[in-house]
């Protein structure tokens, strides 16, 4: 089995290489991802939100049943994500890489589930989640929300060396990073609110 990453809508990486891609969520918006070649066993079978699509390509001799369900399982030190994969060709599965709260390398396994049979793992590889600007800024906003004022944008721009125009481009990544953080009970963008 070979892992492939969709770098853009038209460019697909087809060999084991290091690349930087855009992803969903904290420690996920920019990640270095190691694409690895994995041995596929003919008698084994496996089995979304993310901004980047990942493909698992199997050898021609590996049968991926049309009626089976496939999953990509991302197993980290504190989190596990199970993401549905679609069969896009006879020997190719497609899925999205989910957001993740930690900066770490996680094991990605492909699992096949078929009615009447036990789930089977077809192979595994790894994805490395790296910290990025949106994640650091999201953590700062969460911890400092009740201390921010109308002029705080200057305070935020300085340590991150952001020009004023960069904020618009950062908005979407920041929202995605915030969606992956564990927020304190009662937290809002305007600061902590009472639970009364």
Order of alpha helices (4+ residues) and beta strands (2+ residues): beta-beta-beta-beta-beta-beta-beta-beta-beta-beta-alpha-alpha-alpha-beta-beta
